[in-house]
Amino acid sequence: MIKIGDKIDDRFRIVSRIATGGMADVYEANDLILKRIVSLKVMKEDLLKNPENFERFKNETAAAASLSHPNIVKVYASGVVDGRPYMANEFIKGQTLRDKLNFSFALPLTDACEVMLQLTAGIDYVHKHGLVHRDIKPDNLFYMSDGTLKITDFGIAAPIGSKGESDAVQGTIYYVAPEALMGEPVSIASDIYSMGVVFYEILTGQLPFDGKSVDEVAVKVMKRRMIEPSKVLPTIPKSIEKIIITACRKRPEERYRSAAEMHDAIIEAMGDREGFKERKGLLSRIFGFK
């Protein structure tokens, strides 16, 4: 059992326990060699019984360690303590985007676009290194106090074009692309879809598809037409709505061809001073309300 003050691999001294997640315990630790604070993520002991959990943790470590980008959490080192794999990550002072949404419901238009610019930049970098994240959602995006976004959790990341290891759906159902639900090979288009759902959610405060069960949501994602963002948020600019709709097309080939293309579309929309204004609702048009 890891305790405060323990030294891991003669390098990391445990300062405090930060959090406990589904896969791992997270500690604040001092890197005694490089003299910096790190986040030490240690796999839970009871999960070691299932080899798939060990492989997922190892996969996350390997995938994240191969990437170096301002919008991706850095992995500094990895190892094993008491039979449990761990990784030492960049220490982040912030909250997840999910925490932010739980507090504020949705983000202002400009803030949401800034978040998406960082997300698309980071994911484009991931794609250019031959990987698909496959689990893009607010819970895996850290929102820093200075507005910086950090992408985390590469546990189910996979090489572009690869086939899933099992028949089970990988990722969180609300953000999984229709073709991924049908077992199609891993593709860039699937991440594009997930980013479209995140954009929809952070602007409207709602998900495009919801339901009482996973199966109900899956059927809607595959077969139902998405409710346009403007039906939920009438003030959304047409150009931004078009970006979300394009990213969330049912057919992968009808989405943006790359995260960079989606990124550029957001920049173009924000640069249009007339088009980027929030549209007025019916009452404001009639009575002049703000």
N, C-alpha and C positions, 0 to 999 in steps of 0.2 A: 504493500500500500504506500502510495506517495504521500509524503508529509511536508509541511512547510519547513524549509531549511535544508531539505534533501539536496544532494548534488548528483546530477544525472550525467553520466559519462565524463566525470571530472571537468565538466564545462558549464552546465546550466544549473544554477541554484534556484530552487523553487521559492518564490516570494509569497504568492497567494493563489488561491483557486478562483478562477474567473467565472467559469460556467460549466454546465454539464449538458451535452447535447445527446442526440440519439445514438451517435457513433463514438463519441469521445468525451473525455474530461479535458478541460482547457485551463492551463495555469499561466500565471505571469511568472517569468523567470529572468534572472540576470545571466547574460552570456559573459562568463568570466574571462574568456579569451579576447573577444572583440569589444568588450565593455559597452554593452547595449542591452536594453530590455527587449525580450522576445515573448511571443506567445507560444507556449508549449502544448501541442495537441497530442494527447495520449489516448490510444484506443481503449475502450472499456474492456475490462477483463472478461466479463460474461459473454462478450461477443466473439471471443476467440474460438468458441466451440464450433462456429460455422466458418469454414474456410473461405466462403464467398465474402464475408466481412473483412477478413484479412487481406484478400485480393483487392477489394475496393479501396481500403486504406492505402495499400501499397501503390495502387494505380493513381490515387489522388496525389500522393507524395511525388511520384515520378513525373506526372503530367505538370503539376504546378512548378516543380523544381526546374523544369526545362524552359520556363517562360520568365521573361523579364520585361515588365511594362508598367508604367505609372498607375494604371488602373487594374492591376492584378496583384493580389497579395503575394509577397515574396516568400519563398521557402529557403531558409538558410542552411538547414542541416536536418538529418534524420538518423534514426537508430532504433534500438530496442531496450526497454527498461522493464525488468521483471517479466520478461516474455511478451510484453506489450509493445507494439510498434509506436513510435512517436515521430513528430516532425516539429521543428522549431521554425515558426513563422514570424514575419514582420509583425510587430506589436501595433495594434490598431486602436486608437481612441475614437470611438464613434459608436453609432448604432446601425442596425441593419435598416435597409430601406423599408422592410416590413414594420419595424418598430416606429419608423417615421410616419408611415401610413396609418398605423394604429392610433397615433396621436393626432395627426392632422387630416386624416381621411383621404386627402388628395394633395397634389402639389400645384402651385401656381404654374401657369403656362410656361414662362421662361425657365423656371427651375426644372420643370419636367423635361424640357428640351435639352437643357444643359446636362442633366442626368443621362439622357439618351445619347447625347454626343459622346460622352465618356464611355458608356456601355458599348456602343457600336465600335468605337476606336479599340477598346480592349478586346472585344470578341473578334474583330477583324484580324488583330494580331494573333489570336489563338488559331483562327482558321488558316492564316498564312504559315503557321507552323504545323499544319496537317492534322489539327485536332478539332473536334466538335465538342462543345461544353455539355450539352444535353440536359442541363438542369438550371437554366436561367430563370430566376424568379426573385422577387424582392427579398426573400429570406437569405439568399446567397449573395446579396449585394450590400456592402457596407457603405453607409452614408456618413462621411466625415464632417466635423464641425466647420471646416473651411469649404465644404461643398464637393470635395473630391470623392469619387466613387471607386470602390475597390471590389473586384470580382473574386469570390471565394468558391470553395467546394468543387473540386475537379474529380470527385469520387467516381462518377460514371462517364467522365470524358472518354472519347474513343477516337481512333483514327478515322478520317473522312472516308466514307465508302465501306466501312467495316460492317459486319452483321452483328447484332446484339448477341451476347453470350447465352441468353436464355429467351424463352418465349414471353417472359414477364415484361410489362411496360416499364421502361426506365424513365425516371423523372416524375414530376408532380403533374397530375392529370390535367389541371387547368391550363398549363403552359405547354403541354405536349402537342406537337403538330399532328394533323390527321394521318399523314403517311407513316409517322412513327408509331401511331396506335395500331396500324395495320402491319407492322413488322418490316417496313421497308428499311434498306441499309441507311446507316448514319450519314447525314448530309448537312451542308451549310444551311440549306433552306429551312431545316428544322429549327436551328438556332434563330434564324430570321423571324420565323413565326413566333417563337417564345418572346423575342424582343418586342414584337408587335403587341403581344398580350400585355407585357409589362408597361408599355407606353399607354395603352388603353386604360389600364388599371390606375396608374399614377396620376392620370389626368381626370378620370371620371370617378374614381373611388370604387369602381365596380369591375367585376370580371366579365368578359364577353359571354362566357358560358358558365352556368352553375347548375347544381342539381342536388337531390337528396342522397345520391349514391355515386360512386366512381363510375359505374356502368352507365348511369344516366348522363353524366357529364361527357363521357367518351362518345356516346351516340350523338349528342348535340355537336361536339367538336367535329365529328366526321360528316354529319349530315345536315345540321341546321345552318341557316344563314345567320351570320353575326349581326346583332343589333348595332346599327351605325353609332359611333361615338357621339354624334350630334344629337341623337335621340335622348341620350343621357345627359350630355353637357352641350346645350344649345349654343354656348358662346365659343366653342372650339373653332379655330380658323379652318377654312376648307382645305388649305394646303396640308395642315397637320393631320386632319381626318383622312385625307387621301393616303398619307404615309402609313398610317395605322392599318387602313383597309388593304393596301397593297401588301404589307408585311404579313397580314393574316389571311391571305387568299388560301382557299382549300387546296388548290393545285400548286405544288412547289415551284413549277416553272413559271408561274404568274407572279411570284414574289420578287423581291429584289435579288439580283444575282449574287450580291455580296453584302457584307456588313458595311463595307466602305461606300457602296452605292446608297444604302439607306442613310448613312452618316452624311453624305453630300446632299441628299434630299432635304434633310433637316436643316443644314446650313443654308441651303437655298431658300427654304421657307422662312427662316428667321431673318434673312436678309431682305425680304420683301416687306418694306415698311407698311404698305397699305394692307397687304394680304395677311400679315402676321397679327393684326389687331384682333382681339377677341370680339366675336360677333355679338350683337345685341339681341337679347331675347324679345319675345313678343311684347311683354309689358313695357320694357324699356323703349321699344320703338314707338309704342302708342303714347305712353305717359312721360317718357324721358327718365325713367328710373335707371339707376346705375346697376 
